[in-house]
């Protein structure tokens, strides 16, 4: 089992920055990839950014150049960060952390990001 705990959401003005954190604990070995999804009201959940165990990253086009995903291993945990800069009102959503391990998907509880214009 993998447990995910997220933090870092909040309310920010357009153009501002936030950093989301997701800490994975438990059976973190063999986690292949971790990422961030988001879901805005009335919209489908979409993949925002992803990082593999090899450190490869990918981003949805709408956040390229503004968001950065990174990963740190420490004390038997993996923490994945999503640094979000130049935030726009359309970035408003609930952001969810995801970990994939051996074909199973583990989700965080979600953290709200609200960007005011």
C-alpha positions in Angstrom: 0.0 0.0 0.0 1.0 3.6 -0.7 -0.2 6.5 1.3 -0.2 10.0 -0.2 -0.5 13.2 1.7 -0.9 16.5 -0.1 -0.4 20.1 1.0 0.2 23.5 -0.4 -3.1 24.6 -2.0 -4.7 27.9 -1.4 -6.0 31.2 -2.8 -3.7 33.3 -4.9 -4.0 36.2 -7.3 -3.4 35.8 -11.0 0.3 35.9 -11.7 1.2 34.5 -8.3 2.8 31.3 -7.3 2.1 28.2 -5.2 3.9 25.0 -4.5 2.1 21.8 -3.9 3.7 18.9 -2.1 2.8 15.2 -2.1 4.5 12.8 0.2 4.3 9.1 -0.5 4.9 6.6 2.3 4.5 2.9 2.8 5.5 0.6 -0.1 7.2 3.2 -2.1 9.7 0.9 -3.7 8.6 0.1 -7.3 6.7 3.3 -7.7 7.0 3.8 -11.4 5.7 7.3 -11.7 4.0 10.1 -9.7 2.0 13.0 -11.0 -0.5 15.7 -10.4 -4.0 15.8 -11.9 -6.5 18.5 -11.5 -10.3 18.7 -11.8 -12.1 22.0 -12.3 -15.9 22.3 -11.7 -17.8 20.7 -14.5 -14.7 19.4 -16.2 -12.9 16.1 -16.5 -9.9 15.3 -14.5 -6.7 16.0 -16.5 -3.1 15.1 -16.1 -1.1 18.2 -15.3 2.4 16.9 -14.8 4.1 13.6 -14.4 7.6 12.4 -13.3 8.9 8.9 -13.7 11.2 6.9 -11.5 13.9 7.7 -14.0 13.3 11.4 -13.6 11.6 12.0 -16.9 8.9 14.7 -16.8 6.0 15.6 -18.9 3.4 18.4 -18.8 0.1 19.3 -20.3 0.6 22.0 -22.9 -1.4 24.6 -20.9 1.2 24.6 -18.0 4.4 24.2 -19.9 6.9 26.9 -19.0 4.9 27.8 -15.8 4.8 24.6 -13.8 7.7 22.4 -12.7 7.4 19.0 -11.2 10.3 17.6 -9.1 10.9 14.7 -6.7 12.9 14.1 -3.5 13.8 10.8 -1.8 14.4 11.1 1.9 13.8 9.1 5.1 11.9 6.3 3.2 9.5 8.7 1.6 9.1 10.3 -1.7 8.0 13.9 -1.9 6.8 15.2 -5.2 6.5 19.0 -5.7 4.6 21.0 -8.2 5.9 24.5 -8.4 3.2 26.6 -10.1 4.2 30.1 -11.3 2.3 32.7 -13.3 -0.9 31.2 -12.2 -4.1 32.0 -14.2 -7.7 31.8 -13.2 -8.1 28.8 -15.4 -5.7 26.9 -13.2 -8.4 26.9 -10.5 -9.1 23.3 -9.6 -8.8 20.6 -7.1 -5.3 19.1 -7.6 -4.7 15.4 -6.9 -1.5 13.6 -6.5 -1.2 10.2 -8.1 1.3 7.3 -7.7 1.5 4.3 -9.9 3.0 1.2 -8.6 2.9 -2.2 -10.3 -0.2 -1.3 -12.2 -2.1 0.0 -9.2 -3.0 3.7 -8.8 -3.0 5.5 -5.5 -4.7 8.9 -5.1 -4.2 11.7 -2.7 -7.1 13.4 -1.0 -6.9 16.5 -3.2 -6.0 20.1 -2.4 -7.9 23.2 -3.7 -6.1 25.8 -5.7 -8.0 29.0 -6.5 -6.7 31.8 -8.6 -8.5 35.1 -8.6 -8.4 37.5 -11.5 
